[in-house]
């Protein structure tokens, strides 16, 4: 039986520890410094179960959204005044930005804005809205049932990845629209009342390719009181994202 020299064993162990430490450091993705940060979810990751599973929420928020924030900050590094602009202004003024960063800002700034809104309007109990939001839906979108049907259909028809939104004007008027990828109505100077993410990473663990089922289930987690707050802010001109 061959004996291992104590000093060799110590050196081998130390090398393994150092290598393991290096791997842990390499895999720990520290967010790039910059003007934008990822806020924590406003509720536990499991709050939307069984309609949206906790693992999807954790991956969607902690990996996908964090990547948009990290990449947005990286694109803005060294960009002077552009890095100081509020996100809605940055997105509405894409054509005024240096050509070399426009695509990165469009994709990652849009992703940050869309997801920030998305987390806010979920975590609720679903049901139906009341008050001014309900009145606006009845007035502009043909009633709650028709709004849901039209919204879901817009989400189903969005080819590939994207979003479906209800936008809100300063006078309170609502409209349904959809956008590809991480585009947002903010790019057109509009404001979003609420919206749903139809990228597959938002639903695939539970629904696989059954996007219509996901769209239908999503209404069970809408936070209508929060949507009402956003509606009031839009009418007051203070709704940012």
C-alpha positions in Angstrom: 0.0 0.0 0.0 1.5 3.3 -1.1 1.5 6.1 1.6 0.9 9.7 0.6 3.5 12.1 1.9 1.8 14.5 4.5 3.2 17.6 2.8 2.0 16.4 -0.7 -1.5 15.8 0.8 -1.5 19.2 2.3 -0.5 20.9 -0.9 -3.0 18.9 -2.9 -5.8 19.9 -0.5 -4.8 23.5 -0.5 -4.8 23.5 -4.4 -8.3 22.0 -4.4 -9.6 24.5 -2.0 -8.1 27.4 -4.0 -9.5 26.0 -7.2 -12.9 25.6 -5.7 -12.8 29.1 -4.4 -11.9 30.4 -7.9 -14.8 28.5 -9.4 -17.2 29.9 -6.8 -15.9 33.4 -7.6 -16.2 32.9 -11.3 -19.8 31.7 -11.0 -20.9 34.4 -8.6 -22.2 37.1 -11.0 -21.8 40.4 -9.2 -24.1 43.0 -10.8 -22.2 45.6 -12.8 -22.2 49.0 -11.1 -24.4 51.6 -12.7 -27.5 53.8 -12.3 -30.0 50.9 -12.3 -30.6 48.2 -9.7 -32.9 45.3 -9.4 -35.4 45.7 -6.6 -36.5 42.6 -4.7 -39.8 41.0 -5.5 -42.5 42.8 -3.6 -43.9 39.4 -2.3 -42.5 35.8 -1.8 -41.6 33.9 -5.0 -44.4 31.4 -4.1 -47.1 34.1 -3.8 -48.4 33.4 -7.3 -48.7 29.6 -7.0 -50.2 27.4 -8.3 -50.7 29.6 -11.3 -47.0 30.7 -11.6 -44.6 28.4 -9.8 -42.0 29.7 -7.4 -39.0 28.3 -9.4 -40.2 30.2 -12.5 -40.5 33.4 -10.4 -37.0 32.9 -8.9 -35.3 32.3 -12.3 -37.3 35.0 -14.1 -36.6 37.7 -11.5 -33.1 36.7 -10.2 -31.5 35.7 -13.5 -33.4 37.1 -16.5 -34.3 40.5 -15.0 -30.9 40.8 -13.3 -29.3 40.2 -16.7 -31.2 43.1 -18.2 -30.1 45.4 -15.4 -26.5 44.3 -15.6 -26.4 44.7 -19.4 -28.1 48.0 -19.2 -25.6 49.4 -16.8 -22.7 48.0 -18.9 -24.1 49.7 -22.0 -24.4 53.0 -20.2 -20.9 52.9 -18.7 -19.0 56.0 -19.8 -22.0 57.5 -21.5 -22.1 60.7 -19.5 -25.5 62.4 -19.6 -27.3 59.4 -21.1 -26.5 57.4 -17.9 -28.2 60.0 -15.8 -31.5 60.0 -17.8 -34.7 58.5 -16.2 -35.5 55.2 -17.9 -38.7 56.4 -19.6 -36.8 59.3 -21.2 -34.0 57.0 -22.2 -36.4 54.6 -24.0 -38.4 57.4 -25.6 -35.3 59.0 -27.0 -33.6 55.9 -28.4 -32.9 57.6 -31.7 -31.0 60.3 -29.9 -28.5 57.9 -28.3 -25.2 57.0 -29.8 -25.8 54.4 -32.5 -23.4 51.9 -30.8 -25.6 51.5 -27.7 -29.1 51.8 -29.1 -29.8 48.1 -29.5 -28.4 47.3 -26.0 -30.5 50.1 -24.5 -33.6 49.0 -26.4 -33.3 45.4 -25.4 -32.1 45.7 -21.8 -33.7 49.0 -20.9 -37.0 47.7 -22.3 -36.5 44.5 -20.4 -35.8 46.3 -17.1 -38.9 48.6 -17.6 -41.2 45.8 -18.6 -40.3 43.5 -15.8 -40.4 46.2 -13.1 -44.0 46.9 -14.1 -44.7 43.1 -14.3 -43.7 42.3 -10.7 -45.8 45.3 -9.5 -49.1 44.2 -11.0 -48.9 40.6 -9.8 -49.0 39.0 -6.4 -52.7 39.7 -6.1 -55.9 37.6 -5.8 -57.2 38.2 -9.3 -61.0 38.7 -9.5 -62.2 41.8 -11.2 -61.2 45.5 -10.9 -63.5 48.1 -9.3 -63.8 51.8 -9.3 -62.2 54.0 -12.0 -60.3 51.1 -13.5 -63.4 49.1 -14.1 -65.2 52.1 -15.5 -62.4 52.8 -17.9 -62.3 49.1 -19.0 -66.1 49.2 -19.6 -65.8 52.5 -21.5 -62.8 51.9 -23.7 -62.4 48.1 -24.0 -66.0 46.8 -24.1 -66.2 45.5 -20.6 -64.1 43.2 -18.5 -64.8 39.9 -20.2 -64.1 41.3 -23.7 -61.0 43.0 -22.4 -59.7 39.7 -21.1 -60.5 37.9 -24.3 -58.9 40.5 -26.5 -55.8 40.8 -24.2 -55.4 37.0 -24.3 -55.8 36.9 -28.0 -53.2 39.6 -28.5 -50.8 37.5 -26.3 -51.5 34.3 -28.3 -51.0 36.1 -31.6 -47.7 37.7 -30.6 -45.3 35.6 -32.7 -42.2 34.4 -30.8 -41.3 36.4 -27.8 -42.9 39.6 -26.5 -45.5 41.3 -24.3 -49.1 42.3 -24.3 -50.1 45.5 -22.6 -53.0 47.7 -21.6 -51.8 51.3 -22.1 -53.2 54.3 -20.3 -53.2 57.9 -21.5 -53.1 61.0 -19.4 -56.8 61.4 -19.8 -57.4 57.8 -18.5 -58.2 56.3 -21.9 -57.1 52.6 -22.2 -56.0 50.5 -25.2 -54.6 47.0 -25.8 -51.4 46.6 -27.7 -48.5 44.1 -28.0 -44.8 44.5 -28.6 -42.1 42.1 -29.8 -39.1 41.1 -27.6 -38.5 43.7 -24.9 -40.0 46.6 -26.7 -42.4 48.7 -24.6 -45.0 51.5 -25.2 -42.6 53.7 -23.3 -40.6 53.9 -26.5 -43.5 55.7 -28.0 -44.0 58.0 -25.1 -46.9 56.0 -23.8 -47.6 54.6 -20.3 -48.5 51.0 -19.3 -51.3 50.3 -17.0 -50.5 46.6 -16.8 -49.0 43.9 -19.0 -48.1 40.2 -19.3 -44.9 38.6 -20.4 -45.3 36.0 -23.1 -41.6 35.0 -23.4 -41.5 31.3 -22.8 -39.3 31.7 -19.8 -42.3 33.3 -18.0 -44.3 30.1 -18.1 -42.5 27.1 -19.6 -41.8 25.1 -16.4 -45.6 24.8 -15.7 -47.2 25.3 -19.1 -44.6 24.2 -21.7 -45.8 25.5 -25.1 -49.4 26.1 -23.8 -49.3 29.9 -23.9 -53.1 30.2 -24.0 -53.4 28.3 -20.7 -50.8 30.6 -19.1 -52.5 33.7 -20.3 -55.8 32.5 -18.9 -54.3 31.5 -15.5 -52.4 34.8 -15.2 -55.5 36.7 -14.4 -55.7 34.8 -11.1 -52.6 36.7 -9.8 -53.3 40.2 -11.0 -53.2 42.8 -8.2 -56.1 45.1 -9.1 -55.5 47.5 -6.1 -52.0 48.0 -7.5 -53.3 48.5 -11.0 -55.7 51.1 -9.5 -52.7 53.0 -8.0 -51.0 53.0 -11.4 -54.2 54.3 -13.1 -54.4 57.2 -10.6 -50.7 57.9 -11.1 -51.1 57.9 -14.9 -54.0 60.5 -14.7 -51.8 62.6 -12.3 -48.9 62.4 -14.7 -46.6 60.7 -12.2 -46.6 57.1 -13.6 -43.0 56.5 -14.6 -42.6 52.8 -15.6 
